[in-house]
C-alpha cells in the first residue's frame, strides 16, 4: 500500500494512518495474504501443477491485482491448454 485509501496520505508502514487515524490493519492483512498466494502460485508453476497454480493465482488476484499473479495465471492457463491438447492428440493416435 502506497497511500491511505481514506485520506491519500503516504503510507508509513504503520497500521494506523498518521493523518486521519484510519485502521489500515485489515487492508494490510489482505495485502499480505495476496502476496503469499502469489508466491504459492509461482511455486506451483515450478512444480508443474498448472491447475492448482491457476486457482491460486486467481485467489491472489481476487484479493489484490498484481502483474506477477496475472502472469502466473496466464502461464498456467496456457500450460493447461497445451497439456490437454497433447493428451487429446495421444488419444486420437
N, C-alpha and C positions, 0 to 999 in steps of 0.2 A: 504494500500500500504506500503510495507516494503522498497522498493528501487525505485529510479528514473528509469523509463524504458529506458531513453536515455543514462545516464552515469553510472547507477547502484550505485550511491551514496545512503547512508542511507537516508530514508525519515524522515524529521524533522518537520512534522506537518505544513508546510508552503506551500502555493500554487505555489511557485516558487522554483525550485531546487537551493540549495545554491551553488552547484558546477558548473553546466552547464547553469543555468538560464532557463531551460525548464519550460513552463507553465503547471503545473500539475492540474490546476483547472478543466478542462473538465473530466479528469480521476477521480478526487475526487468526482465530481458530479455524475458520473456513478456509482461509488462505493457506494455512499450514497443512490442512487435510488435502487440499487440491495439489499442493506441491508433493506431498507423499504419494498420492495416487499417480501423479505424473512420473515420478521416479520408478514406481512399481510397474507402470506400463512399459517403460523403457527396458526394465529388467526382463519382463515377459517377452518383449520383442527379441532380446538377446537369446532367450531360451527357445525361440521358435513357437511360442504359444500365441498364435495370431488371434484367435477368438478371444481369449482372456485379455490380451493386450488391448484389443479394440474396446472391449467392455470397460476396462479400467480407465482408458483414455477418455471414453465417453463420460464416465463418472467424474473425472477430473474437470472436464470441460463444462459439465453441468454446474460445478461449483464456481469455477473461475476460468476465463479464457486464457490460454497460453499457446504461443506458437509451437512450442515443443509438444504439448499434448495433442494439438491439432495435427502435427506432422506424424506423431506416433499412430494416431487413429487412421490417417490416410495410408500410411505404410502398411499397417495391419490389415486394412481392407483390401489393398492391392494384393498382399500375400495370400489372404483368404481366397480371393478370386482365382489367383494363379494356382494355388494348390487344388482347388475344386476343379479347375479346368484340366489339370494334369490327371486327376483321379478319373474324371469322366472320359478322357482320351484313352486311358488304360482300359476302362470298361468296354469301350467300343472296339477295341482291337480283337 
